Amino acid sequence: MPQSPDNLPTALYSAAQVRELDARLIAAGTPGFELMSRAAHAIWRALRRRWPAAGALTVLAGRGNNAGDGYLVAALAQRAGWQVQVLAVGESAQLQGDAALARDEALACGVPVQPWSECSVLQGVVLDALLGTGLQGAVREPYAQAIRLLNASGLPVLAVDIPSGLCADTGQVLGVAVRVQLTVTLIGLKLGLFTGAAPDWVGELQFDDLRADPDLLALQACVAQRLAGATVPRLPTRPATVHKGQLGHVLVVAGDRGFAGAGLLAAGSALRGGAGLVSLATRAEHLSAAQARLPEVMAAGVASANQLRALGQGASVWVVGPGLGQQAWGRSLLSAAALVQVPQVWDADALNLLAEGAVTLPAGTLITPHPGEAARLLGCTAAQVQTDRPAAARALAQRYQAVCVLKGAGTLVAEPGGALLLCDRGHPAMAGAGLGDVLAGLIGALLAQGLPALDAASQGVYLHALAGERLAAQQGSIAAGDLCGVIGQLLGEYTGV
């Protein structure tokens, strides 16, 4: 059966680290060809489960160990009576070591091996065994042309370890990449399978550790951790005698003219996220809407930094920036927030003004940029951020000495000490206005209830993503306000609140 995200390992590795794991397994006594054989059997099992009636297989083989896996899968399919062909992109005679042994086994089984050409005819399921995790730089010819023709074929594709052309460390497409329906990745999960452009190329992801010794795997440090239900930080169960004063007071500073909804979304999320008290500092003309929609929130109209400072004296956490705008009103309120020494969450226009140099980030503030805001904070382009999202998240955490939530597919949570967490949950229906406001309010509520910044960010990101998944399954499209109620349900399920 396909693996659910929470059944996958949590450790994420770089390509170099997985190669080191492979070397350790071999040094500990598992021959390389045995590992290759285990990989081939794992891929063959996954292929038959996904396409049991296909009956035909084309292996596109390169010149590395991925090719060796492909040749052994071809041999298994040949023995099972499938119609099989291997198309060698690059000279198969140049294969060395275990990959050469695998090619010889396929030939001995009667598998036809032919040089690939642009006139080659693909058939059945196509096994992408072209390029592995060691790819450096843009895909070169003839591989690039083979990939383009494969993508145009419309045939189902299974990738060995990683879709060819996808960077195993960043998820960047290196010029061109194979778009697959199923990826079977081996020994260790690669960070690049979960972030950057990867979600559009990897398809369903399955993992096999090739029966590796867990003690050997534990010796290898990882570059990041996946957030999963069993490991995501949680709030403690509330005692029966708890009262609202023990659950924190969140002040949301948001909503210039025309952006009243941003403040309402953040405040509503803070309520559903379990904060004991929630206040909203916004434009005076938004008060009627706030009181009608969120009677539980203490909404106040503020016109100056002095008014905001007075209002915020009792708050334990500030959430600043949703719909704040970049005009005089927003700048004035942000200048007040920059002087407050309580935990804060800065989002949206607070980050744009920070990037502009209008204020200095207070110590202990958590930042939640999307790629465009991250680019402004780093002085680069959004495309550069997306090219290497892990590096961008770490750079932001270091530059601002703050826990950073870099939003997007494969949201990343980084902290200045180097820890990196990744959330691979969520749904494409979450690509809409206001969902970032909801996330900021939720993280603020978790901070208010006593979670450290890294834990609050991690739990907030994870619950926000699960809420989107649940809503998308129920109703298809999502409006940001819909998430708040579902977040409240999930908070009880995952924390005991």
VOPA-332348 format. One record per residue (C-alpha): residue number from 1; x, y, z; residue in one letter. Coordinates in steps of 0.02 Angstrom, whole numbers, padded with zeros to 5 digits. Each point is the difference from the previous one (the first is absolute). Last residue first. Layout:
REM VOPA-332348
FISE   resi        x        y        z   resn
FISE    NUM        X        Y        Z      A
...
END
This chain:
REM VOPA-332348
FISE   resi        x        y        z   resn
FISE    497   -00333    01052    01232      V
FISE    496    00065   -00178   -00017      G
FISE    495    00134    00054   -00121      T
FISE    494   -00028   -00084   -00167      Y
FISE    493   -00186   -00035    00000      E
FISE    492   -00048    00154    00099      G
FISE    491    00103    00115   -00108      L
FISE    490   -00070   -00088   -00152      L
FISE    489   -00177    00054    00042      Q
FISE    488    00051    00181    00030      G
FISE    487    00099    00001   -00161      I
FISE    486   -00157   -00059   -00089      V
FISE    485   -00095    00150    00065      G
FISE    484    00135    00122   -00056      C
FISE    483    00026   -00075   -00171      L
FISE    482   -00163    00060   -00077      D
FISE    481    00057    00180    00019      G
FISE    480    00133   -00029   -00131      A
FISE    479   -00123   -00051   -00134      A
FISE    478    00029   -00174   -00069      I
FISE    477   -00055   -00090   -00158      S
FISE    476   -00032   -00187   -00002      G
FISE    475   -00133   -00020    00134      Q
FISE    474    00040   -00145    00115      Q
FISE    473    00169   -00059   -00063      A
FISE    472    00059    00180   -00021      A
FISE    471   -00056    00038    00178      L
FISE    470    00098   -00145    00074      R
FISE    469    00157    00039   -00099      E
FISE    468   -00007    00184    00047      G
FISE    467   -00022   -00042    00183      A
FISE    466    00148   -00118   -00012      L
FISE    465    00108    00141   -00069      A
FISE    464   -00050    00121    00138      H
FISE    463    00029   -00135    00131      L
FISE    462    00178   -00030   -00065      Y
FISE    461    00048    00183   -00019      V
FISE    460   -00065    00042    00173      G
FISE    459    00085   -00148    00081      Q
FISE    458    00167    00043   -00076      S
FISE    457   -00012    00187    00030      A
FISE    456   -00052   -00025    00181      A
FISE    455    00140   -00126    00026      D
FISE    454    00133    00114   -00072      L
FISE    453   -00065    00150    00098      A
FISE    452   -00013   -00087    00168      P
FISE    451   -00176   -00055    00048      L
FISE    450   -00079    00091    00146      G
FISE    449   -00183    00023   -00040      Q
FISE    448    00033    00172   -00074      A
FISE    447    00124   -00075   -00122      L
FISE    446   -00134   -00121   -00060      L
FISE    445   -00122    00144   -00023      A
FISE    444    00127    00100   -00100      G
FISE    443    00032   -00150   -00111      I
FISE    442   -00186   -00010   -00036      L
FISE    441   -00014    00185   -00038      G
FISE    440    00145   -00006   -00123      A
FISE    439   -00071   -00155   -00085      L
FISE    438   -00170    00081   -00025      V
FISE    437    00079    00155   -00076      D
FISE    436    00100   -00113   -00116      G
FISE    435   -00162   -00080   -00058      L
FISE    434   -00071    00169   -00046      G
FISE    433    00000   -00010   -00188      A
FISE    432    00012   -00166   -00087      G
FISE    431    00114   -00145   -00041      A
FISE    430   -00072   -00117    00131      M
FISE    429   -00091   -00098   -00135      A
FISE    428    00170   -00072   -00045      P
FISE    427   -00007   -00104    00161      H
FISE    426    00099   -00013    00161      G
FISE    425    00130   -00119    00071      R
FISE    424    00185   -00003   -00042      D
FISE    423    00051    00103    00150      C
FISE    422    00188    00021    00017      L
FISE    421    00109    00035    00151      L
FISE    420    00173    00077    00000      L
FISE    419    00111    00021    00153      A
FISE    418    00149    00115   -00032      G
FISE    417    00018    00095    00164      G
FISE    416   -00089    00149   -00075      P
FISE    415   -00164   -00094   -00022      E
FISE    414   -00080   -00065   -00158      A
FISE    413   -00178   -00056   -00037      V
FISE    412   -00030   -00050   -00181      L
FISE    411   -00163   -00014   -00096      T
FISE    410    00008   -00138   -00130      G
FISE    409   -00114    00090   -00122      A
FISE    408    00006    00180    00058      G
FISE    407    00042    00093    00160      K
FISE    406    00172    00035    00070      L
FISE    405   -00030   -00003    00188      V
FISE    404    00149    00083    00084      C
FISE    403    00055   -00011    00181      V
FISE    402    00099    00157    00029      A
FISE    401    00179    00059    00002      Q
FISE    400   -00043    00118   -00145      Y
FISE    399    00144   -00047   -00115      R
FISE    398    00017   -00177    00066      Q
FISE    397   -00184   -00047   -00011      A
FISE    396   -00012    00082   -00170      L
FISE    395    00153   -00091   -00065      A
FISE    394   -00067   -00167    00063      R
FISE    393   -00164    00025   -00090      A
FISE    392    00088    00054   -00160      A
FISE    391    00119   -00149    00004      A
FISE    390   -00145   -00121    00022      P
FISE    389   -00098    00087   -00140      R
FISE    388    00135   -00017   -00131      D
FISE    387   -00068    00046   -00173      T
FISE    386   -00158    00068    00081      Q
FISE    385    00096    00141    00084      V
FISE    384    00089    00041   -00163      Q
FISE    383   -00167    00007   -00091      A
FISE    382   -00067    00118    00135      A
FISE    381    00142    00118   -00042      T
FISE    380    00141    00060    00113      C
FISE    379    00024    00125    00141      G
FISE    378   -00023   -00126    00140      L
FISE    377   -00151    00083    00081      L
FISE    376   -00073    00044   -00170      R
FISE    375    00022   -00178   -00059      A
FISE    374   -00081   -00069    00158      A
FISE    373   -00150    00113   -00030      E
FISE    372   -00020   -00071   -00175      G
FISE    371    00028   -00178    00059      P
FISE    370   -00132    00011    00140      H
FISE    369    00065    00069    00163      P
FISE    368   -00047   -00056    00178      T
FISE    367    00116    00082    00127      I
FISE    366    00014   -00043    00186      L
FISE    365    00055    00139    00118      T
FISE    364    00113   -00044    00147      G
FISE    363    00105    00158   -00011      A
FISE    362   -00091    00145   -00082      P
FISE    361    00022    00020   -00189      L
FISE    360    00068    00172   -00044      T
FISE    359   -00110    00125   -00090      V
FISE    358   -00018    00095   -00166      A
FISE    357    00141   -00097   -00080      G
FISE    356   -00099   -00040   -00158      E
FISE    355    00010   -00185    00042      A
FISE    354   -00081    00036    00169      L
FISE    353   -00137    00099   -00088      L
FISE    352   -00036   -00149   -00113      N
FISE    351    00007   -00116    00150      L
FISE    350   -00129    00100    00098      A
FISE    349   -00098    00006   -00162      D
FISE    348   -00026   -00189    00000      A
FISE    347    00044   -00085    00165      D
FISE    346    00086    00035    00164      W
FISE    345   -00037   -00115    00148      V
FISE    344    00048    00069    00170      Q
FISE    343    00065   -00058    00168      P
FISE    342    00007    00146    00123      V
FISE    341    00126    00143    00007      Q
FISE    340   -00095    00137   -00089      V
FISE    339    00103    00132   -00091      L
FISE    338   -00028   -00067   -00176      A
FISE    337   -00187   -00007    00033      A
FISE    336   -00005    00189    00020      A
FISE    335    00091    00029   -00164      S
FISE    334   -00121   -00123   -00080      L
FISE    333   -00148    00105    00055      L
FISE    332    00074    00158   -00078      S
FISE    331    00049   -00086   -00161      R
FISE    330   -00175   -00072   -00020      G
FISE    329   -00084    00169    00021      W
FISE    328    00127    00093   -00109      A
FISE    327   -00021   -00116   -00149      Q
FISE    326    00073   -00172   -00025      Q
FISE    325   -00156   -00104    00030      G
FISE    324   -00042   -00095    00158      L
FISE    323   -00103   -00130   -00093      G
FISE    322    00077   -00135    00107      P
FISE    321    00151    00079    00085      G
FISE    320    00018   -00030    00185      V
FISE    319   -00046   -00144    00115      V
FISE    318    00045    00053    00178      W
FISE    317    00017   -00120    00146      V
FISE    316   -00023    00024    00189      S
FISE    315   -00123    00144   -00014      A
FISE    314   -00039    00109    00151      G
FISE    313    00098    00152   -00057      Q
FISE    312   -00060   -00012   -00178      G
FISE    311   -00139    00128    00007      L
FISE    310    00112    00134    00075      A
FISE    309    00136   -00032   -00129      R
FISE    308   -00129    00004   -00139      L
FISE    307   -00069    00168    00054      Q
FISE    306    00175    00072    00003      N
FISE    305    00039   -00070   -00173      A
FISE    304   -00148    00090   -00073      S
FISE    303   -00175   -00017   -00071      A
FISE    302   -00069   -00150    00090      V
FISE    301   -00174   -00073   -00010      G
FISE    300   -00026   -00139    00125      A
FISE    299   -00064   -00177   -00014      A
FISE    298   -00011   -00114    00151      M
FISE    297   -00035   -00164   -00089      V
FISE    296   -00141   -00114    00059      E
FISE    295   -00127    00096   -00104      P
FISE    294    00091   -00053   -00159      L
FISE    293   -00111    00033   -00152      R
FISE    292   -00109    00140    00064      A
FISE    291    00133    00077    00110      Q
FISE    290    00130   -00005   -00138      A
FISE    289   -00118    00070   -00131      A
FISE    288   -00051    00144    00113      S
FISE    287    00181    00034    00048      L
FISE    286    00067    00018   -00176      H
FISE    285   -00023    00189   -00010      E
FISE    284    00112    00022    00152      A
FISE    283    00149   -00075   -00094      R
FISE    282    00074   -00150    00088      T
FISE    281    00066   -00063    00165      A
FISE    280   -00077   -00170    00034      L
FISE    279    00001   -00083    00170      S
FISE    278   -00004   -00186    00038      V
FISE    277   -00012   -00082    00171      L
FISE    276    00025   -00181    00056      G
FISE    275    00089   -00050   -00160      A
FISE    274   -00059   -00170   -00061      G
FISE    273    00038   -00003   -00185      G
FISE    272   -00182    00033   -00037      R
FISE    271    00017    00172    00078      L
FISE    270    00167    00034   -00085      A
FISE    269   -00078   -00054   -00165      S
FISE    268   -00141    00124    00021      G
FISE    267    00125    00138    00038      A
FISE    266    00104   -00039   -00154      A
FISE    265   -00153   -00011   -00112      L
FISE    264   -00077    00159    00070      L
FISE    263    00162    00096   -00023      G
FISE    262    00015   -00053   -00181      A
FISE    261   -00183    00037   -00032      G
FISE    260    00016    00185    00039      A
FISE    259    00117    00026   -00148      F
FISE    258   -00081    00143   -00095      G
FISE    257    00054    00129    00128      R
FISE    256    00141   -00070    00107      D
FISE    255   -00028   -00168    00083      G
FISE    254    00119   -00068    00128      A
FISE    253    00074    00000    00174      V
FISE    252   -00059   -00162    00081      V
FISE    251    00024   -00004    00189      L
FISE    250    00005   -00174    00072      V
FISE    249   -00031   -00027    00186      H
FISE    248    00062   -00160    00078      G
FISE    247   -00076   -00163    00056      L
FISE    246    00016    00020    00189      Q
FISE    245   -00117    00149    00008      G
FISE    244   -00133   -00103   -00088      K
FISE    243   -00018   -00122    00144      H
FISE    242    00067   -00176    00030      V
FISE    241   -00076   -00102    00142      T
FISE    240   -00028   -00160   -00100      A
FISE    239    00181   -00002   -00054      P
FISE    238    00036    00031   -00183      R
FISE    237    00091   -00136   -00095      T
FISE    236    00174    00059   -00047      P
FISE    235    00021    00088   -00167      L
FISE    234    00081   -00105   -00133      R
FISE    233    00162   -00005   -00098      P
FISE    232   -00012   -00101   -00163      V
FISE    231    00076   -00173    00022      T
FISE    230   -00139   -00127   -00017      A
FISE    229   -00105    00103   -00118      G
FISE    228    00144    00036   -00115      A
FISE    227    00111    00151   -00036      L
FISE    226    00143   -00054   -00110      R
FISE    225    00175    00027    00069      Q
FISE    224    00147    00086   -00085      A
FISE    223    00182   -00020   -00048      V
FISE    222    00022   -00173    00077      C
FISE    221    00140   -00066    00108      A
FISE    220    00058   -00175   -00043      Q
FISE    219    00033   -00118    00146      L
FISE    218   -00185   -00044    00012      A
FISE    217    00007   -00082   -00171      L
FISE    216    00132   -00121    00064      L
FISE    215   -00106   -00044    00150      D
FISE    214   -00153   -00023   -00111      P
FISE    213    00092   -00135   -00100      D
FISE    212   -00061    00018   -00178      A
FISE    211   -00140   -00113   -00059      R
FISE    210   -00001    00087   -00170      L
FISE    209   -00067    00159    00085      D
FISE    208   -00148    00006   -00119      D
FISE    207   -00102    00157   -00030      F
FISE    206   -00152    00040   -00107      Q
FISE    205   -00044    00170   -00070      L
FISE    204   -00152    00030   -00110      E
FISE    203    00041    00127   -00134      G
FISE    202    00176    00070    00007      V
FISE    201   -00015    00140   -00129      W
FISE    200   -00123    00132    00061      D
FISE    199    00043   -00027    00184      P
FISE    198    00185    00022   -00043      A
FISE    197   -00002    00182   -00058      A
FISE    196    00079    00062    00161      G
FISE    195   -00031   -00119    00144      T
FISE    194   -00034   -00182    00040      F
FISE    193    00108   -00111   -00110      L
FISE    192    00146    00120    00020      G
FISE    191    00022   -00050    00183      L
FISE    190    00047   -00177   -00051      K
FISE    189   -00076   -00144    00098      L
FISE    188    00126   -00135    00045      G
FISE    187    00037   -00178   -00059      I
FISE    186   -00102    00011   -00161      L
FISE    185   -00129    00105   -00089      T
FISE    184   -00139   -00077   -00103      V
FISE    183   -00079    00139   -00101      T
FISE    182   -00171   -00022   -00080      L
FISE    181   -00099    00101   -00129      Q
FISE    180    00152    00082   -00078      V
FISE    179    00048    00164   -00083      R
FISE    178    00179   -00021   -00057      V
FISE    177    00106    00155    00019      A
FISE    176    00068    00143   -00108      V
FISE    175    00119    00143    00036      G
FISE    174    00052   -00058    00171      L
FISE    173   -00172    00001    00079      V
FISE    172    00028    00058    00179      Q
FISE    171   -00057   -00114    00141      G
FISE    170    00140    00068    00109      T
FISE    169    00114   -00143    00053      D
FISE    168   -00050   -00141   -00119      A
FISE    167   -00001    00117   -00150      C
FISE    166   -00129   -00061   -00126      L
FISE    165    00067   -00044   -00173      G
FISE    164   -00043   -00184    00009      S
FISE    163   -00146   -00032    00116      P
FISE    162    00071   -00066    00164      I
FISE    161    00037   -00174    00072      D
FISE    160   -00046   -00097   -00158      V
FISE    159   -00143    00094   -00082      A
FISE    158   -00159   -00086   -00058      L
FISE    157   -00083    00067   -00157      V
FISE    156   -00172   -00024   -00078      P
FISE    155   -00002    00040   -00187      L
FISE    154   -00057    00169   -00068      G
FISE    153    00146    00001   -00122      S
FISE    152    00040    00186    00015      A
FISE    151    00089   -00020    00166      N
FISE    150    00104   -00142   -00073      L
FISE    149    00045    00106   -00152      L
FISE    148    00059    00142    00112      R
FISE    147    00098   -00119    00111      I
FISE    146    00088   -00082   -00147      A
FISE    145    00043    00172   -00069      Q
FISE    144    00078    00053    00165      A
FISE    143    00095   -00163    00018      Y
FISE    142    00086    00017   -00170      P
FISE    141    00046    00133    00046      E
FISE    140    00037    00085    00165      R
FISE    139   -00105    00020    00157      V
FISE    138    00046    00164    00085      A
FISE    137    00125   -00001    00142      G
FISE    136    00059   -00145    00107      Q
FISE    135   -00096   -00164    00001      L
FISE    134    00056   -00113    00142      G
FISE    133   -00177   -00041    00056      T
FISE    132   -00035   -00113   -00147      G
FISE    131   -00015    00016   -00187      L
FISE    130   -00077   -00118   -00128      L
FISE    129   -00093   -00139    00089      A
FISE    128   -00174    00064   -00043      D
FISE    127   -00104   -00157   -00020      L
FISE    126   -00131    00018   -00135      V
FISE    125   -00162   -00098    00016      V
FISE    124   -00059   -00073   -00165      G
FISE    123    00091    00049   -00157      Q
FISE    122    00128    00127   -00061      L
FISE    121    00049    00002   -00183      V
FISE    120    00175    00061   -00038      S
FISE    119    00011    00128   -00140      C
FISE    118    00089    00129    00107      E
FISE    117    00131   -00132    00033      S
FISE    116    00036   -00116    00145      W
FISE    115    00129   -00135   -00024      P
FISE    114   -00076   -00174    00013      Q
FISE    113   -00009   -00130    00136      V
FISE    112   -00116   -00149   -00029      P
FISE    111   -00026   -00096    00163      V
FISE    110    00045   -00182   -00028      G
FISE    109    00032   -00046    00182      C
FISE    108    00189    00001   -00032      A
FISE    107   -00016    00177   -00066      L
FISE    106   -00085    00056    00160      A
FISE    105    00134   -00084    00105      E
FISE    104    00136    00085   -00102      D
FISE    103   -00079    00169    00027      R
FISE    102   -00007   -00032    00187      A
FISE    101    00183   -00050    00004      L
FISE    100    00043    00161   -00091      A
FISE     99   -00099    00101    00129      A
FISE     98    00093   -00091    00139      D
FISE     97    00169    00056   -00063      G
FISE     96    00006    00102   -00159      Q
FISE     95   -00115    00053   -00140      L
FISE     94    00093    00071   -00150      Q
FISE     93   -00063   -00140   -00114      A
FISE     92   -00174    00072    00023      S
FISE     91    00048    00151   -00106      E
FISE     90   -00115    00145    00034      G
FISE     89   -00188   -00012    00010      V
FISE     88   -00024   -00189    00002      A
FISE     87   -00175   -00054   -00049      L
FISE     86   -00046   -00158    00094      V
FISE     85   -00146   -00102   -00065      Q
FISE     84   -00127   -00114    00082      V
FISE     83   -00159   -00091   -00046      Q
FISE     82   -00050   -00078    00165      W
FISE     81    00017   -00187    00034      G
FISE     80    00045    00011    00184      A
FISE     79    00181   -00046   -00040      R
FISE     78    00009    00151   -00116      Q
FISE     77   -00072    00113    00134      A
FISE     76    00132   -00056    00124      L
FISE     75    00139    00026   -00128      A
FISE     74   -00065    00174   -00041      A
FISE     73    00000    00041    00186      V
FISE     72    00182   -00054    00005      L
FISE     71    00043    00112   -00146      Y
FISE     70   -00088    00147    00082      G
FISE     69    00091   -00019    00165      D
FISE     68    00164    00000   -00097      G
FISE     67   -00055    00156   -00093      A
FISE     66   -00027    00086    00167      N
FISE     65    00178   -00055    00041      N
FISE     64    00068    00109   -00138      G
FISE     63    00005    00001   -00191      R
FISE     62   -00176    00042   -00056      G
FISE     61   -00144   -00119   -00026      A
FISE     60   -00173    00031   -00070      L
FISE     59   -00091   -00160    00043      V
FISE     58   -00154   -00041   -00103      T
FISE     57   -00124   -00121    00077      L
FISE     56   -00150   -00096   -00066      A
FISE     55   -00131   -00109    00085      G
FISE     54   -00094    00150    00070      A
FISE     53   -00129   -00101    00098      A
FISE     52    00068    00027    00175      P
FISE     51    00040    00186   -00024      W
FISE     50    00018    00074    00176      R
FISE     49    00026   -00160    00096      R
FISE     48    00111   -00073   -00137      R
FISE     47    00110    00155   -00004      L
FISE     46    00017    00006    00189      A
FISE     45    00054   -00181    00008      R
FISE     44    00124    00027   -00143      W
FISE     43    00073    00152    00086      I
FISE     42    00027   -00094    00163      A
FISE     41    00074   -00149   -00094      H
FISE     40    00119    00113   -00095      A
FISE     39    00056    00088    00159      A
FISE     38    00034   -00166    00086      R
FISE     37    00105   -00052   -00151      S
FISE     36    00098    00163    00007      M
FISE     35    00032   -00026    00186      L
FISE     34    00063   -00175   -00038      E
FISE     33    00110    00069   -00139      F
FISE     32    00078    00120    00123      G
FISE     31    00045   -00139    00120      P
FISE     30   -00071    00016    00176      T
FISE     29    00145   -00019    00122      G
FISE     28    00013    00156    00107      A
FISE     27    00103    00088   -00134      A
FISE     26   -00144   -00024   -00123      I
FISE     25   -00125    00074    00121      L
FISE     24    00118    00143    00039      R
FISE     23    00024    00039   -00184      A
FISE     22   -00189    00009   -00027      D
FISE     21   -00018    00116    00150      L
FISE     20    00138    00109   -00071      E
FISE     19   -00092    00008   -00166      R
FISE     18   -00155    00050    00098      V
FISE     17    00098    00138    00087      Q
FISE     16    00065    00068   -00165      A
FISE     15   -00176    00009   -00072      A
FISE     14   -00057    00099    00152      S
FISE     13   -00106   -00085    00130      Y
FISE     12   -00174    00011    00076      L
FISE     11   -00044   -00092    00161      A
FISE     10   -00186   -00018    00035      T
FISE      9   -00024   -00173   -00072      P
FISE      8   -00157   -00030   -00103      L
FISE      7   -00155   -00069    00085      N
FISE      6   -00066    00175    00037      D
FISE      5   -00003    00042   -00185      P
FISE      4   -00107   -00152   -00040      S
FISE      3    00090   -00144   -00084      Q
FISE      2   -00085   -00079   -00150      P
FISE      1   -00060   -00179    00029      M
END
